[in-house]
Amino acid sequence: MSTIQSILQRSLFIACLLLGQFALAQINNFSPLAADKTIELTTPNIIAAVQEDKDNDQYKTIPYRFGIKIPCNYTPQNEGFWTKSGDYYNWQMRIHAKDAKSLHFNFTSFALKSGESVLVFNDSKTIVYGPYTKLNNSFDSLFSSFLIPGENINILFQSKQKQQNPFIIESVTYGYRSIGEFVLKNFGASGACHNNINCPIGENWQKEKRSVALILVNGNGWCTGSLLNNTLQDTTPYLLTANHCSSSSYSNWQFAFNWESPGCGTQLVPLNNVMVGATYIASSALSDFLLIKLNNKIPDSFHPYFNGWDFQNIASDTVVCIHHPSGDLKKISVANNLCQDSSYFNAFCWKIGQWSNGVTEGGSSGSPLFNKEHQVVGLLTGGPSFCCSAIQDQHDYFGKFAVAWNADTALRKQLKYWLDPNGMANNNWNAFDPSPINAYPGDAVQLLTCNQIQGIAFSCADSNSVNIHFKNNGTTILNSLQFVYKINQQATKIVNWSGNLKPGQATDFILYSLKAYQPGSNDLKVWSRLPNNKQDVFPSDDTLSVNINYIFGATLKLQLKTDDFGSETRWEIKNSSGTLFYTGGPYTDFAGGQTINENICLMPGCYQLSVEDLGGDGMCCQNGNGSFILYNSTNKSILSGSQFTCSIQGNFCVNANGNESIETAIHQDLYPNPCDKQLILPKHVKQVQLFDPLHHEITLEVNNGILDTSTLKNGVYLIVFDNNRIGKLIVQHEY
């Protein structure tokens, strides 16, 4: 049976990154320059870039590119405007780039003096990077700011002297795809089959996740890397990534740690743990490895974790990859099959024959491959896997740690010299946790989630349990705990929990019935205390505070009959804003299929049901006679389907009385979709209507069951068959 995750999104304010009170005071005194004082940046050739990306992304053999560098030569001497305030000279510049999804600066000759600082910010000053100071100077004088979403970017330089050339802005990176909404909504840029690291599948990998960083490569690409321990255990910040991510300098590389959704849903979090600059240590194409060292010690507040490793050439039957696909929030993928000896673009690799849960994408390059002992045995070199790829393409290649260890005797082409300087390692070495966040006694408990998440709570029954999901973060068994909770202005109540919760395990506890809520807005606060009748010295993660609007919902039932390959079937329900409410699958493979019934409770609104088949052959009829039916509360079918290719969608609405009504019929099996010059229509279709994104009807010719789409612009269109069957058509011309 599937695990259903009922999810509601919580909004988070975008916090200023690495910004102190001094920087806030600085930035509050300045406004973005007016339009007539703004530099207009030239728009690059996006069409050519997209075509290149289509070829380059397929095998993940170069960093995932999201932007194009626009050359320039801006300095405080030749551009921008100077003012003076008190003892400080202030230089400002603002750039506008039409249709850009993000912008950031790339510097040369970056040489700030004592007392000088640089801030980079958006027009609303809700995103501010800096202050950058002389601590950010590097030996080769290169530097990069982090991404600002949107078409406008601002820079402020402050100095007690009117210095003319403290730096040169040699280029501005014009972001043109997914990462364009990086801070605001890049979560979800990767495919839907990925698992957030804090989903249940990642519960046993909470230490290792702290080693993994998203890397901004050379100002316009993404890779993934991970920290490695060495036998001195001196927290030298060695970071392992892929050699194909390398560049001529690493001074402007940026490393974002701990960028992950706090729960299993796609909840936005700010990028707070960012470091700039690294130094080359070693690399080799034999295993596609690159070892670099961060230029500064990683702050204890980042809680860095230095992975253990194993340099034996032994295939593992269970492996895990933690990565940032397409620059997205941190994900985890698992393969429960024996690794195979292989090669990829002349690198010696472990081949993952097929992922059991999750895949990788561009941006995952360099991510660590862990064996079941939680030791690094490889790094992602490439491969064709992606969400909804064909079964034969759900494999990837990881450069072997064993080959990177000392297959090449040159010190700058091996790991052994750097990770085992005292010759103490015997086949492997354990991880090192210099700043554990789960020390015990102390941080014994972490309150993870409430099943009624911030926002809207709804029930399809007269009463419903409110469950608290919590975890034992200590090193001893947790036997007792007290929960204290308060609803609105009601009296505080205490509930005792007892059990046998082992270290690292999590469980649910029924706090009370939803009858305690009043209709409308409710404030719920929950505290945990006295683990094993002791004090928790790290109480910061012992509380939950949510506001819940209680609404009566409607009950629906989703019935799925899988085909022979239930492991290919996944489904989800989202509302019209794209918020994920329910998801299920994959299921077990079973000859003849199996029937799964899922009860679904939804509040008033409109939704989309999406069913995927990773094999690309639908649920019927090549490998069994599978199907799905969505029933309303009167057991009436409102959506159904069976024959499709990779995915199928249908829309429906639930009204304020809890009744269900179908709004649009199921999307047809359009082929090909996306299409280029023509669309093959289903045989039974007699009449076709087409609407553009502005709902204007478009007239096209249909000849012999083929719709001519060659004159349409690239985009998403609504197609209606026989006046009542609605589908989504994607037009994507090949240039």
N, C-alpha and C positions, 0 to 999 in steps of 0.2 A: 504494500500500500504506500501511497505517497505521503510525504510530510507537507502539510499545507501551512504556508506562512501568510498570515493575515497582516497586511502592511499598510500603514498610513504615513505619509511623508511629514516630517517636521521641518519647518523653515528655520534656517540659521542665518543670523546676520554675518556678513563677510567681515571678519575681524581684520584689523591692520596687522600686517605680518612683521614680526621682529621690530615692533615699533614701541619706543618708550615714551614717557611723558614729555621729554625734551623734544622729540620729533613731532609729537602732537602739537606742542606749542608752536614749533616752527611752521608747520603746514597750515595751521589755523589762521595765520597772519597773511596768507597768500591765496589768491583766486586764480583759476586758469586764465591764460591770456585770451583776449578777444579774437574773434574769427579773422579780423584784418591783420592780426599779428601772428597768425598761425601759418606754419609751413605745410604746404600740400605735398604729400608723398606720391610718387609715381606708382600706379598700379602695375604689378608684374603680370606676366603671361600665365594666368591660372590654368587655362586649357592645356597648355603644354605640360605644366607641372602635374596635373591630374593624370594625364596619360603616362607620364614617367612613374608616378606612384602606383598606377595599376600594374605595371611590370615589376617594380621594385618590391612592393608589399607582398607579392605572392609567396616568396620564399624566405622573407625576413632576413636577408643577407646584408642589409644596410640599416642604419637607424631609421625609425619611423619618422618621416618628415611631415611636419605640420605647417612649416612656414618657409618663405623665401627671403633671403637677405637682400635688401635694397642698398646698394653702395651710396655713401654720402661722405661728407667731410666737415661735420658740424663741430665748432668749438665756441667757447664764450667770446672769442674774438671776431668770428665772422657771422654768427647768427644769434638770435635771441635778444633779450633786453636786460639791462642792468638797472637796479635801484639800490638805494642805501637805506638801512633801518638801524638806527643806533650805531653800534660799533661794527655792523656787518654789511658787506656788499653782497647783494643778492642777484643772481643771474637766473633767468627763467627762459624756457623754450617750450612751445607746444606744437605737436605734429598731428595732422589729420590725414588719414589714409582711407579713401572711399572703399566701403564694403569689407574692410579688414575685420576679421574675427578676433584678432589679438595683435598687439604690438609690443616690442621691447627693444632696448638699446644694446648695441655691442660696441665696446670701447677699446681703443688702443691708447698708448701713452698715458695710461691711468696712473697718476702719481699724486695723490692727495697729501697735503701737509697737515701738521698738527693744527687742530681747530677748524679744519675744513670738513664739509660734509656734502653729500648728495642725497636727494630724495627723488623718487620716481612715483608718480601717482596718477589716478584717473581723475576725470573732471569733477566727480562728486566727492572725491577724497575719502571714499569708503574703502579703497584699496591703496595702500601706501607701502612702498618698499624702502627700507633704510632705517636710520641714516647710515649710508656707506661712508667710511672714514679711511684713514691711512692704514687701518688694520686689514682693509680689503686690497691694498696694493700687492702686486705679485712680482716675481723676478723678471717676467717678460712684459709687464705693464699691460696685460690684457684683463678685461673684466666684462661681465654681462649683467644686466638687470633681469628681474624675473618678469613674467608675462602680465600685461595689462589687457583685460578683455575690451573689445570694442574698437572703434575707429579713431580714438583720440588718446594721446599719451603726453604727459607733462614731466618736465625735469626741473629741479631747483638745486642750484649750487650756491653754497654760502661760504664766505671767507672774510677774514678781517683785512685782507689785501685784495685789490682788484686784479687778481691773477688772470692772465689772458688765456693760457693753455694748460689748465690742470689735467686735461684729458682731450681726446678726440673721439667723437662718436663716428666710427668708421662705417657703420651700417645700422639699419633698422630692420628687424625681422618682421615681415608682413605675414601674419597668420591667416591661412586660407582654409583650413579644415579642422574638424572635430575639436581640436584643442583650443579653437577660437573661443569657446565658452568655458575655458579651463576652470577658472575660479567659480563661475556661476553655475555651470551645469555640465562640466566635462565628465562627471560621474555618469556612467551609462553610455559613454562614447564607445566602449567596447561592446561586443556582441552579448545577446541576452542569455547565452548558455553559461556565462561565467559565474563563479561563486565568490562573493565578498569574503575576505579573510576571516571576518567575525561571524560567518554563518556556522552552523553546527559542524560542518565538514572541516572547519579550521580550528576547532576547539582545542585540539592537541598540538597546535603549532603557534601558540600565542607568544612563545619566546622567540622562535626563529623569525617571526614576522618583523620583529624589531631590528633585524639585521638588514632588511631589504629597503632599498632606496630607489625612487624614480630619478632618472638622470636626464637633465637638459643638456644635450650634446651639441657643442659647437654653435649654440644659439638658435638652431632650427630643427632639431630632431630629438627623439626620445629613445632611451634604452633603460634597462633595469640592471641593478648591481646589488651585491651583498657583502657585508663585512665578514672578514675571516680572522679567526684567532691565530696566534703564533705561539710557539713553544715557550717563549719568554713570558707570555701572558701579560704584556705590558701595555695593552690597549692601543698599540700602534694602529692607526685607522686605515688598514689595508682594505681595499674594496676590489672585488672580482667582478668583471663584466666581460663582454665579448670583444675580441680583437677587431671584428668588423665594425664596431662602434668607435674605433680609435680616431684621433685627429692629431694635427701637428702640435697642438698645445692643449693643456688641460686646465689652465688658469681660469678660464671663463666657464668651465663646466659647473653646473649647479646640481645639488643633491638634496632631494626632498624625502625626509624620513617620516614615518608614521602617518602617511596620508592614506587614510582608510575610513570607511564608514563604520561608526561605532556599533552598528547592529548588522543584521542580515539584509536589510533593505538598502536602497540607494539613497542614503541620507547625506546631504552636503556637509562637508567639514572644511575649515580653512587650512591653508598651508602655513603652519607655524614653525616647522622644524626644517629650515633650509640652510644649507652650507654652500659656500662658493670656493672653488679652486682645488686642484689636486696636482700631483706630480707623478710622472711616468715612472714605473718600477720595472716591469717586465711584460713580455708578450710573445706569442708564438702562433703561427698559422696552423701548426700541427694539430692543435686542439682548439683553435680559435679563442684562446684566453688572453685577457688583458688584466694586469694587476696594476692598480694605481694606489697612491697614498693621499688621503685628504690633507690639505695644507694646515689644518688646525685640528686640535683635539675636539672630539665630539662632546658637546655639553652633557653633563649628567642628566639634565632635565629631558634629554631625548631618550634616555634609558636604552643606550645602544647595546646590542647583543652581538657577540663575535662568534660566528659559527664554527663548529668543529668540522673535520673533514676526514676522508678516507682515500688514500692513494693506491689501494689495492685494485687491480683490474678484475673485480668480481661483479657479475651482473646481479642486480636486485630485482625481486619479484613485486615489490611495491615501491613506488617513487612518488614524490610530491614536488611541485613547482610553485613558488610564490613569486608573483610578477605584477607588472603594471601594463596590461595590454592597451595599446593605443593611447598611452598616457593617462589611463583611467585610474580610479581608486584601486587599492591593492586587492588582488584576487589570488585564489588558490586552485590548482588543478591536481588531480590524482589519477594515477594509472596503476591498476592492479593486475599487471601482467609482466612477464619476465623481459627485462631490457635485452636488446640484441646488439652484438658487435656490428658496427656499420661505419660508413664514411659519408661526409656531406661537404661538397665543394673542397675535396682533398683534406678535410679535417677528420681525425679519428674521433668517432662519436659513439654514444649510446643512442640507439634508436628506440623511441617509445612507439610500439606497434599500434596502439590505439588508446586514447584517453578514456578512462572510465567515468570521469566527471570533470567537465571543463575542458578548455583547449588553450592555445596561446595565440597571440596576434603580433603584428608589428608593434614595437615598443616593449615587448617581452624579452627581446634579445638581451643576452647576458644574465638572465635570471637564474638563480641556483636550482639545481636538481638535488633533492635530498633522498637518501635511502631510508629504510624504516628505522634505522638507529639515529635518525635526525642529523646525519652528517652529509656534507656536500660531496657529491661524486661527479658533478658535471655542471655545465652552464649552457644556456640555450644558444645554439648556433643558427638554427632555422628549421623550416619545415612548412608543409602546406596546410596544416590544420587551421580551422577557424569555425565559428559557430555556423551550423547548418552545412558544413562541408560533407561531401560524400564519405561513406564509411572508409573507403580505400585511401582517403586523404586525411584521415584523422590521426596522423602521426607526426612526430617531430624528432629533431636530432640535437643532442646535447654533447658538446665537446667534453672529452674525458678528462677528469681531474687526474687520473693515473698517468695520462700522457703529458699533461701540463706539469706534473710533479718534477720529473727530471729526464724526460725522453731526449731533450736537447741539453747538452752539457754547458752551453753558454749561460752565464749567470743571469743575463738579461732576457733569457728565453726559457726560464724555468721558475717554478714556485718553491722548490725545496730550499734553496739558499735563503729565501726571504722568510718563509714560514717556519723553518726548522733550523735556525742559525746555530743552535747548540747540539744538534744531532740527537735529540731526545725522542723523536717520533718513531714508533714501531708500527707501521701500517696505517695508523690513524691518530687523531688527536681530538680531545673533547672540546666542547664549546666553553666560552668564558662569559659570565654575566657580571660585569663590574658594578652595575647599579640596578640590582633586581628590584622590580616593582612589587613583588609578591612575597616579601620577607615575612616570616612568622616566628614567634607570635607578632602580631601587629596587623598587617593587611590580610586578615583572615577571610574577609567576605567582600565580594563585589556584586552590587545590585546591577544586573545587566539590563533587563527590560521588564515592562509590564505588558500583558497581552492587550491592554487598552492603551494604545500609544497616543501621545500628545496630538490633539486635534479633535477628531470626531469619534465618539464611542457609540456603537449601535448594537442592538440585540434583536434577535428574532424570537425570543422567548420572554416570558414574564420575568425571569431572573436568569442571570448568567454569572459564572465565576470570574473573579478578577484574580489572575495568577501573577505572581512575582517570579521572574526567572533570575536566579542568583548562582554564584560560583564560589567554590572554595579556592581562594588564591594562596592558601598557606601550604605548609609542608606536613601537617598532621591532620588526622581525620577530624572532621567537624561533626560534633554530636548534638549540639544545641545552639539555638539562636533566638533572639527576640526581635519581632517586627513591631514597630510603632507606626500608626498611620492616622491621618486626619483628613476629613472631607469637608471642604468649605469651613464653616464656623462650628461644626459639630465637635463634640468632646473627643479628645485623643483616646485612641483605643490601642490595646496591646494584645498581640497574638504570639504564642510560643510555637516554635518549630523544634522538632527533634528528629534525628535520623543518623545516618552513617555515610556522610559525604566525604569521599576520598579527595586528596589534593588534586587540583586541576579539573575536577568534575563539576558539573552544573546540574541544577534541578529546578523544578517548578513547585510553588507553594500557593495554595488557594488562600487568598487574603480575606475575601468576603464576597457577598453576593452583590450584583449590580442593583438590587433593590435599594441599596444604601444611597444610590444616586437620586437626585431630583432631576426631572426633565429640564433640559437647557444646560447652561454652563456650570461645570463643577471643577474645583481645584482639589487635586489629590496629592498629598505628600506622604512619603514612606521613608522610614529610617530603619536600619538594622543595627543591633547593638548586642553586646555581651556574648560574643562567640565563645562557646565552651566556658561561659561565665567569666570571661576575661575582657579586658579593654582592647579595642582595635586602635592601634596607634596611627593608622592611616585611614581616617574616617571619610576622606574626600570622595571615595567611590561607594559610600554606604548609603547614599540617599537617592531618591527619585522624586521628581516634582513635575507633574503634568497637569494640563488643563484639558478637560474632557467635556465635549458637548454631547449629551446622551440623546439619541434619536432611535425610535423604533424602526427596524429594518424589515426586509422581505426575504423569505427563504426560497432558494432555488436548489435544484439538484443537477449536477453534471454526471452523466453516465458515459463512461468510456469502455468500449470493448477493443482491446489492443489487437494488433495483428501478431504474427509469430515473434516479432522483434519489438517487444515493449520497451526495451532500453533506448529505442529511437524516438519515443513519444514524450513530448513535454507540452505543457499548456500554461496559460496565464490569463488573468482578467485584470484589465486596467480601466480606469475611468477616462473621461473625455480629455482630462488634463495630462494623461500619461502616468498617473500614479498607480503603482502596482498594488492590487488588493489580495489576489490569490495566485498561487502557482503550484504546479504539481508535476510529477515525473522526474527523472525517467523511471520506468517500471521494469519488471523482470521479463526476460525472454521466456516465452512459453508456447509450445506447439498448440495451435488452435486458439491462442490468445486467452485473455482473462477479462472479466468484467469488474470495473472499479466504479464505485458510487461515491461522489464527493458532495457533501452538504455545504451550501454556500449562503452566507448572510450578507446582504448588501443594503446600504442606505439609499435614499432616493437619489437618482441621477442617471446618467447614461454611461454605458460601459462597452468595452470591446473584449470579446473572447478570441484568443489566438491559440491555435493548435499547431505544433511543429512536428515534423518528422525528419530527423537528421539523416535518414537514409535517402531522402528525396523522392520516395515513392508513395507518400501518403499512408493511409491506414488500410487501404483496400486497392487492388485485389491481388497484387503480385505475391504477397507473402501472408495470406490469410484474409479474412473478411472482417476487418476492424471498422469502427465507426465511433462517433460521439453524438450525444443528444443533450441539450440543455433544457430542463423542464422548469416551468413556473410552479407556484405553490399549489395550483390545482392539477398538477401533473400533466399539463399541456406542453407539448414540444414547441419551443420558440426558436431554437437554432439546432442545426444538425449538419453532419458532413461525414465523408469517408474518402472520396477520391480526390486527391490533390497531389501536389509535388512536395515542395519543401515546407510550405506553411499555408494556413487558411485562416481567415478572420471573419467575424460577424459582430454586428453592433446590436445592442438592445438597451432599453431604458426601464428603470424602476420608478414608479411615481410615489408621491408623498404618502399614499395610503398603504404602501407596501405591496401594491399589485405590480405585475410585470407586463410590459408591452413590447413587442418587437418593433424596432424603429426601421431597421434596414435588413434585407435578407443577407444570407451568407455570401461572402465573396466567392466568386467563381474561380475555377482553376484556370487562370489566364496563362497563356503560353505563347511566346516566351515573356517573362515578366521579371526584371525589366526588359523592355523591347527596344529595337532600333528602328527599323523601317516598316515592319508589319507585325500584326497580332493575329494569331490563329484563334478563331472563335469556336466555342463548343457547338457541336452539330445541331443541338435542339434550339439554338437561339434564332429568333425570327426578326427581332427589332433591336437596334442599338442606339443609345444616346450617350454623348460624351460631354463632360463639363470640365472647364479649366479650374485652377485654384480659386478664381474669383466667381465661380458658379455661372460663368457664361457658357451657353451651349455651343458646341463646335460641330460643324457638319463635315463628315468624312465619308468617303466611298467604301462600300463593302462589296467585294467581288469574290464569289465562290468561297464564302466563309472566311475571307481574309480582310482585315481592316488595315488600310494604308495609313501608317503613322509617320511617314517620312517628313511631312511638313510641320509636325508638332515640335515645339521647343522642349528642351529637357525639363522634366518636372513630374509632379504627381497629379494625376487626373482621376475623376470619378467616372466610372463607366456603368451604365444601367442597361440590363438585358430585359426585354419583354416587360418594361414598365415597373418591375418590382424586384428585380434581382440586381443588387448593387455590388460593385467591386472597386478595388483600387488598382490603377494602372500606372506603372512607372516607366517613363520614356527616358532613355539614356542613349543618345546617339554616339556611335564610335567615330571619332574624328581621325 
